[in-house]
Amino acid sequence: MKHRFAGVVLIALMPVYAQADDVAEFTAELGKVIGAFTATELYVEQCNQRDPAGGAGRRDILAGWSYGNGRSGYERLIGAIRHRMPEFAGQYDTGRDRLAGVIQQDLEKNPQQCDDLMKVFRDVFRDDSQFSVQTTVRRLLRRASDLGIEVPDTPKILPGQKRVEDTRILRLAALSARIEAKMAEIGSKEGARRYRDLRRAREEQALNWLIADGMQVLYGRVTGDSELREWRGDRQSSFKVECDTFVDGTHEARMAQALGKDRVVAGMPRSVLDAHTGGKLTLTKCSLFTPEETRRPFVEEDDTVGLMPRPLEESEAYAGPNNGIALGEVESVLYESSFDNRLDGFGNGYVDREEAVYVLLRDGTAYRHDWSFPFTDLAVQRSKEREPHRWFTWKERGGKVTLTHSRGDDEGRTVELEKPQRLRPMTASRLKASYHYLQVGMGGHRQDRRYTFSKDGMVTYHRSGFVAGNVATSYIMVAPPDEAEVTARYRFEDYALILERNGEVERHFFAVPESTDKALPDTVLVRGEAYWLED
């Protein structure tokens, strides 16, 4: 069904030098564009009358479609035509009324279209579709002046100027709440997850608002060399700030030195990213200060909607020896992996290494275990609250396991494990073998690590990153220098490799595939990564 405005006539606009064919072509394309924008609006309007409950979702669809098809340019063009040709308003209203009747008849014949308007508009991705007009809008804007239609340029947004005495520090949670409220004027967060153009429209809306506001003065914790995010206990701001450039090297160095500390950053908005969860504001010309150095007060407002659960640090996920998932609750432990050889942008070969351990529980739930310590040491309740994306329900049929996200933003989505390997604890009390881990990353970066076990109960290994363990009756978390090679006494206990050295005890997740030799397995999993037996 074609939804053109056949009655649009622009002959009266034609200057003496214009060709009749040019005017006719312009008129035909204008009719197509007006028809597309008007038809989408009418479909949404009439569907909302039939089914008010689905109105929010249709609003998202219309907002995304409109942005992707150049609505801002379309509105400037129509405004210029109305100014140049006052009688156009009457033609438009007549055409709209006629089109409303056509769409009403269409919906009466096929009312289920309202259940999925995106399907109705799906041809937006086909260049020959009546609902794909972004290219036509751009062409009309270029040709309008030839017909005496002066379309104004896109208004330039000038940054607001703030006096020092009017400047206050805005916490990043408050900024997060403000940004989401501004983006919600266009469409919902849920809709943005589904429709790319809606996400882009929301980002543009927020960025334009921030640019008009001028320099941002924001408070949060430095979490990287160029990144801040506000932390409040077990929650964090849903938006983070990233500095693209600094006013000078001094402030860049201050940022690097302030890791883990709360600071105030000032900078100019450059871009907004509306992520699946939360988002990112990128600033330019950043300066970094302590709150005391600014001598400015904070904005005080309710900003709780700008907070989200803060992902666990490994030290927070660790509950201590055997304070986590009990072995009696475990149905099976699965391992899935892929090792794909690829080339980076410079022609260097690297291995795209993907590994995952899933703990299936007898109550029908499952957990993806990505930490270095055994899952028997996991702070379960804290994990469910702050890393909900790792929790599932599970079903097994014909050797294939289906995991369904049971919490968080991914709730309802499934993960299929086609041929997972089943894992078991190490049954032998001692090993005499060396196991090697090799990973070649992008740019040729190479990681070599080994665990060399001896029958006398000693092991030599590379100790890097977070280490969970305890001293006497208390457990501790240690972050030793990367890749430090040490020797310790070892023993196996369920899914734990327990290492004792100088009064300290470390606990590493350790498992072997069920298919391997019990006395001398050819593969072991240490801290969630596969190590292979050396000859």
N, C-alpha and C positions, 0 to 999 in steps of 0.2 A: 504494500500500500504506500503510495507516494503522498507526502504531506507538504507539497510546495504551495506557496502563495501565488496563484496564477494571476491575481489581479494587480500585482505591483507594477505601476507604470511610472517611468522616469523621463519620458520624452520632454516634459516641460523643463527638465534640468539641463538638457543638452545644449552646450555652448555651440556657437556657429561653426567651430572647427571640428566638432565631434562627428563621428560617422554613425549612421543609424544602426549599423550592425553592432558597433561597440556598445551602444546603449541597450540594444536588445539582449546582447550576451550578458551585460552587467545586470540587467533586470532579471533575467532567468536565474543567474547565480544568486542574486539577492533573494529571490523567491525561495530557492532551495534552502538557503541559510535560515531565513525567517521561519520557514516551515519546520525545519529541524528543531530550532530552539523552542518554538511555540508548541509543537507536538509533544516534546518531552515534558514540558511544563504541564500540558493538559492531561497527559497520561497520568502523571503523578497526582494532579489535582483531583481527577475523577476517580482514580483508584483509592485515594484517601477518603473520598466520600463513601465509597463502597466498603472500605475496610480501614477504619481509622487506626486500628491497632498496629498496622504495618507502616504507619506514616513516617516514623523515624528512619527506618531502613530505606524507604524510597527517597527521603530527603538526602540521605548520603549518596544514593545512586545518582540523583539529579545534580548534586553539587560536584561530584567527581566528573560526570559526563560534561557538564558545563565548562569546568576548568580545562579539561582535555581538549575541548573544541573551541577554545579561545573566547570565552564569554566577555572578558574585559574589552577586547578589541571589537567584538560584536556590538556591545553597548555603546562604545564611542561612535561606531559607524551609524547606528540607528539614531543616536542623538543628533549627529550632524545632518542626517537626512530629514529628520523632523524640523530642524532649524531652517534648512534650505527649502523644504517643501511642506508647508503647514497642512496641506490637504492629505498628506501621507497618513496622518493619525486616523482619519476616517477609513481609508483603505485598509489599514492594519486591523482596526476593530472589526470591520466587515469580514475580512479573511479569517480572523481568529474565531469569530462566531461560527462561520461555516465549518472550520476545522474541528471545532468542539463537537459539532453534530456528527461529523464523520467518525471521530474517536469514540463517541458515545455508542454509536451503532457497532463499532468494532468490538468494544468491551462487552456489549450485550450478547454478541455472538460468541465471544471467547473470553469470559470473565477471568479465567485462570491466569491470564496474562499478568494480572495484578500481583500474583504470587511471586513472580520473578521478572521485574521490569528490566533487570540487567540482561536477561535473555532477549527481551524485545529490542533493547538498544545494542545488543552484542555486536552488530555489524559495525559499531564504531571503530573496530580494529581493521575493517576492510576499506580500502581506499575508494571503492566504488559505491559505498553505502550511502543512503540518504541521511543516515545518522552520523556520518563522518564528514564534518564540514570545516575542520580546523584549517586545512589548506585553502579552501574557498574563502574563508574569512580573511586570511592573510592576503590573498589575491585581490579581494574587493577593497581592502584598505589601501593597497598600492595604487589601484586604478581610480579610486574615488575622486582625486583631485582633477583628473582628466575630464570629469563630468561636472566640474564646478562644485564638488562637495568637499569642503575643507574639514577633514577629521582632525580633531585635536590630538597632539601627542600624548603618550602615557604620562600622567602627572608624575613629576619627580618628587620623591620623598626626601625632605630636608631634615637632617637630625635636629632634634630639639636642643636648645641651649639651656643649660642649668647653671644657676649661680651656686657657688660653693656653699653658701649659707642655707640653700634649699636642698642640698644633697643629703640623702640618708642611705644607710647601708641596708640592702635587701637580702635577707637570707635566701639561699637557693631553694629551699622548700617553698617559700612564698613566691619566688619567681616561677617555679614549676607549676604552682596552682594557677597563677595568672596566665601563663602561656597556654595551659590546657583550656582554660575558660575562653581565651581569645580564639583558639583553634576550634573549639566546640561551636562557635558562631557559624562556622562553615559546615561542619559535619562531625560525627562522633569518632572517638578513638577506635571503636570496634569496626566501624565502616572503613577507616583508614587502613586497618590491617588487611581488609579484603580488596580494596580498590586503590590502586597506585595513584590514579589521578586525584582522588580525594585526599590522599596523604600529601601530595604535592601542593594542593590548594590550601590545606591546613598550614603547611610549612610557610608558604608565601604570606598567608594572613598574619601569622605570628611574627615573621621577620619584618614585614612592613610596619607593624605596630611597634616593634622594638627599635627599629631605625628612627621612627618618628619620635620616640622617647629619648633618643640620644645615648650618651655614655651610660653604661651599666656599671653600678658599684655593688658587688655581690660578695656574699660571705659563704665560705665552705671550707672543707678540709682538702689539703693538697694530697691527691692520690696518685700523681704521676708528674713527670717533668713539665707537663703543660696542661694539667688537668686538675679540676676541683670538683668536689661533690660534698654536700652537707651530710654529716653523720649525726644521728640522734639515737643513741643506744642501738637497738637492733633494727632501726629504720634509717633510710637515707632519702635525700631528695630524688624525685623521679627524673629530674633533668640534671645533667652534669654540664660543666663549662670546660671548653678546651680553648687554649690560646694558640692562635695560628701564628701570630707575630707578637713581639714585645717592643716597647718603646726604645729599649737599649739592652745591651748584654748584662747590665747589672741586675735588672729585674728578672731576666731569664735565669740568671744564676741564683737569685733569691728563691725562685720557684723550685729549682732543683734541690736547694738546701732545706726547704721547708716541708719535705715529704712527711706526711702523717700529722702535720700541724694545721690548725685553723687559721685562715688568712682571709684578707679582703682583696679581691681583684677588681680592677677598673679597666674597661676596654669598650671598644665600639662593636656593635653586632655585625657579623658577617654572614652567618647562615644558621638555619634551624633545621635539625633533623628530628623528624617524628618517628621514633623507633617503635618496634613491636611492643616493647615495654619501656616507658619513659621516653627519654630523648636527649638531645645534645644541642647546646648553644655554642657556636664558635665565635670567638672574639678576636679582634685585631688590636694592635697597639696596646698590649696589656701592660699594666703596672701592678706590682704586688706589695701589700702593706700588712702590718698587724692592725687589728682594730684600733689600738691605742694611737698608732701613728696617724690615722685618718682624722681623729678628733671629731668624728661625726656620729650621730645617734643611729640606732637601728629602727627600721620600720617595724611596728608592732601590729600584727594582724593574725587572724586565724589561718594557719597555713597547713593544717593537718592533711587536707586533700592533696597536697603536694609531696607527701611522703609515701614511700613504698617499702616493703620488707628489704632489708639490706642483705645481700648474699653473704653466706657464711664465709668467714675466714677459716682456714683449716684448724687453727687453734680453737675456734669456737665449735666446730663440728666434732672435735675429739672429746669424748666424755670420760675417758679413762678406761683401763683394762676391764673388758667384759661388762661394761656398763651400757652396751648397745643392743643390737639385735641378738637374741638368744638363739643358739644353734637348734634348740628344740622347736623353734618357730620356722625353721628353714626347710623348704621342700627341695630346692636345688639351687645351685649357683651356676650361671651360664656366662660364657665368654664369646663375644663376637668381634671379629677383626677383619680389616682389609689393609693390604699393603700394595699400593699402586705406584708404579714408576712413572714419573712425569718430568717435564722440562720446565724450568722457570723462564722468565723473560730474556735471560742472557744465554740460554742454551745449556745451562747447567742441569744435570740430572739430579733429581731428588726423589725421596719416597714419601708419598702421601699416606701417612700411617694413622689409621683409625682403630682404636681399641675401646671396648666397653665391657664392664662386668655388671651383670644383673643378678640380684638376689631375689629369688621367688619364694614368697612366704606361704605357709599353709592356709592362711586366712584369705587367700586370693589376691593379696596385694603384692607389689614388687617394688624394688628400689634399685636405681642405677648407682653403683658405688664407684665414685671417681677419686676418692681420697687415698692417701698413701698408707693409712693405717687399716687394720682389719675392720670389717663392718660390725663385728662384735663390740667395737669400741665407739660406735657412732652415737651422738646425741640425737636420738630418734625424734623426739617431739620438736626440738629446735630445727631439725632438718625438715620436718613436715611443714613447719611454719615459714621457714626462710629459704628453702630450696624446693618448693612444691613441684617444680618441673621434673624432679627426679623420682617422683612417686607415681605408680601405675596400679591398675588391676591387670591380671593376666589370665589367659586361656591357652591351652595347648591342644593341638589337633594334628595328627599325622606327622609329628616331629617338628611342626612349625609352631612357634610361640607368638601370640599376638598380645602386645602390651598396649593398654589404653591409658592415656594421661588422666589422672583422677583429681588433679588439683591445678590451680594457677591458670594462667592465660591460655595454656595449651589443652585445657580440660576437654576430653572427648576425642582428641587426636590419637591416632594409633601408630605404633612402631611394629614392624614385622621382623621377627628373627627367623630367617629361613633355615639356616643350618648352624645353630649355635653349638659350641663345644661345652660339654658339661665338665665342671671343675670339681675337684675333691681336695681335702687337706693332704698334706704330705704325711705319709704313714711311716716311712723310715725315720729312725731317730738320728742317723748320721749320713752324710754324703761325702764322697771323695770325687769332686768334679768342679769344673769351672764353667760358669754360664755367662754368656756374652750378650750385651745389648748394643746394637749398632743402629744409629739413625742418621741419615744424610738428609739435611734439610735444604731449603731454598738458599741459593747462593753458595752451595757447597759446604755449608756449615755441618760439621761432623761431630757426633756424640758417640763416644765409646765408654761403656761401663761394664764392670764384671763383678760377679760374686764368686769367689773361689773358696769352696768348702773343703775342709780337711776332716779326716776320720777322728782326729783328736779333739773335735768339737770347736775348732777355731775357723773363722771365716774372714777373708779380706775383701773389702768392698768400697765402693765410692759412696761417700756420705754427702748428699747434696739436698738443698732445699729444706722444707719442713720435716722435722723428725718428731714423732709422738713417742712418749715413753714416761718413765718415772724414776724417782730416787727414793729408796726405802718404801714408805707407804704412800707417798704422794706422787702424782703424775706431773710431768712437765712437758713443755713444748720447746724444742730447740731449733734454731735456724743456723746451722753451722756454715762455714764457707763452702761455696759450691765446689763439687768434685774433689773433696778432701778424701784421700784414701786412708782407711783405718782398718785395724784388725780387732776382732771382738770374739767372745765366746758366744756360740749360738745354740738354739734348740727350737724345735717346732712344737706348736701348740694349736691344734685346730687350724684355723686359717691365719695364724700368726707366725711370723719368723721373729723370734725374740733374741735380741742381741744385747749382751752385757759387756760393759767396758768402763773401767775406772769408776765403779759404783753407779753408773747410769744404765738404764734399761731402755732400749728402743723396741718399738713394735711395728713391724712392716706387714702389710697384707701379703700373704704367700699362698699360692695354690698351684695345682698341677692338673692338666687335662686327664679325664678318666681313662682315656685311651693309651696313655703313656705307661712305661714300665714303672712299677711301684718302687723298686729299689733304686733305679737310675733313670729318671724321666729325661726325655730328650728336650723337653720344654718346661719351663717354670714361669709362673707369673709373679713378679715382685712389684709391689706398689702399683698394681694394675697394668704393668707392661711386660711383654713377653721377652724372656731371655732364652737363648738357645745353647744347648750343650756343645762345648768345644771338644774337638778330637784330642 
